[in-house]
Amino acid sequence: MFKSLSLIIPILTCALAVNPDSRELRIINEAGFKCNIYWINRWKNDELVLNSEEGVFHGGETQINSYVSHEFEVQEVPSKKTGHCKGPNNTCRTGHFQVNANEEQCA
């Protein structure tokens, strides 16, 4: 699922909302590079909605409030020095994960 980016994404149940499908995601970046996290809006032609305005640095973390079944895309951010990513042919690596009903989900 996310082996090339090696992110750890524990998803914790949160009592902040009335909806039992709501989840608070705690995302820890262990990928070795900065990345951006996007919610995939399946109701608007798979529009990518940025959820990490500053990006998430390697070793950093962020929290996102979401719901069971929501899907996310994680994208490597190009290096400021080179303008390139570390994927094949300097492409930016991506990965996907979906929030499930488990209270402690790791992806």
C-alpha positions as CSV (number, residue, x, y, z in Angstrom):
1,M,0.0,0.0,0.0
2,F,2.6,2.6,1.1
3,K,5.8,0.6,1.2
4,S,7.8,3.1,-0.9
5,L,6.9,6.1,1.2
6,S,7.0,4.3,4.6
7,L,4.5,6.6,6.4
8,I,3.0,5.5,9.7
9,I,-0.6,6.6,9.9
10,P,-2.3,5.6,13.2
11,I,-6.0,6.5,13.1
12,L,-7.5,7.2,16.4
13,T,-11.2,7.2,17.4
14,C,-12.2,10.7,18.4
15,A,-15.2,11.7,20.5
16,L,-15.2,15.2,19.1
17,A,-18.0,14.6,16.7
18,V,-21.4,12.9,17.0
19,N,-20.9,10.8,13.9
20,P,-19.6,7.3,14.8
21,D,-17.7,7.2,11.5
22,S,-15.5,10.3,12.4
23,R,-11.8,9.7,12.9
24,E,-8.9,11.8,14.0
25,L,-5.9,10.8,11.9
26,R,-2.4,11.3,13.3
27,I,0.1,11.1,10.5
28,I,3.8,10.6,11.1
29,N,6.1,11.0,8.2
30,E,8.9,8.4,8.2
31,A,9.4,8.5,4.4
32,G,12.7,10.4,4.3
33,F,11.4,13.4,2.5
34,K,8.8,16.1,2.8
35,C,5.3,15.2,1.5
36,N,1.8,16.8,1.0
37,I,-1.4,15.0,2.0
38,Y,-4.5,15.4,-0.1
39,W,-8.1,14.2,0.5
40,I,-9.5,12.7,-2.7
41,N,-13.0,14.3,-3.2
42,R,-14.8,11.5,-5.0
43,W,-17.9,13.7,-5.4
44,K,-16.0,16.3,-7.6
45,N,-14.2,14.3,-10.2
46,D,-11.5,13.1,-7.8
47,E,-10.4,16.6,-7.0
48,L,-7.4,16.6,-4.7
49,V,-7.9,18.8,-1.6
50,L,-4.7,19.8,0.2
51,N,-4.8,18.8,3.9
52,S,-1.2,19.8,4.8
53,E,-0.7,23.4,3.9
54,E,2.9,23.5,5.0
55,G,3.6,20.0,4.0
56,V,4.8,17.3,6.4
57,F,8.6,17.1,6.9
58,H,10.4,13.8,7.4
59,G,10.1,13.1,11.2
60,G,7.2,15.5,11.4
61,E,3.5,14.8,12.0
62,T,0.1,16.3,11.4
63,Q,-3.5,15.6,12.4
64,I,-6.5,15.5,10.1
65,N,-10.2,15.0,11.0
66,S,-11.8,12.6,8.6
67,Y,-14.4,9.9,8.2
68,V,-14.4,6.1,7.6
69,S,-14.1,5.5,3.8
70,H,-12.4,8.8,3.0
71,E,-9.4,8.3,0.7
72,F,-6.1,10.2,0.7
73,E,-3.2,10.7,-1.6
74,V,0.3,11.4,-0.3
75,Q,2.7,13.1,-2.7
76,E,6.5,13.6,-2.4
77,V,7.4,17.3,-2.5
78,P,10.3,18.2,-4.9
79,S,13.6,19.3,-3.3
80,K,14.0,23.1,-3.0
81,K,17.6,22.8,-4.2
82,T,17.2,20.6,-7.3
83,G,13.5,20.9,-8.1
84,H,13.4,17.1,-8.5
85,C,12.0,14.2,-6.5
86,K,13.8,10.9,-5.7
87,G,11.6,8.6,-7.7
88,P,12.6,7.0,-11.0
89,N,13.6,9.6,-13.5
90,N,13.3,12.3,-10.8
91,T,9.5,11.8,-10.6
92,C,7.6,12.5,-7.3
93,R,6.4,9.3,-5.5
94,T,2.8,9.0,-4.5
95,G,0.8,6.7,-2.3
96,H,-2.8,6.2,-1.2
97,F,-4.6,5.1,1.9
98,Q,-8.3,4.9,3.0
99,V,-9.7,5.4,6.4
100,N,-11.4,2.2,7.7
101,A,-13.5,1.4,10.7
102,N,-10.6,0.1,12.8
103,E,-9.9,2.4,15.8
104,E,-6.1,2.0,15.4
105,Q,-5.3,1.7,11.7
106,C,-1.8,1.8,10.4
107,A,-0.9,2.2,6.7
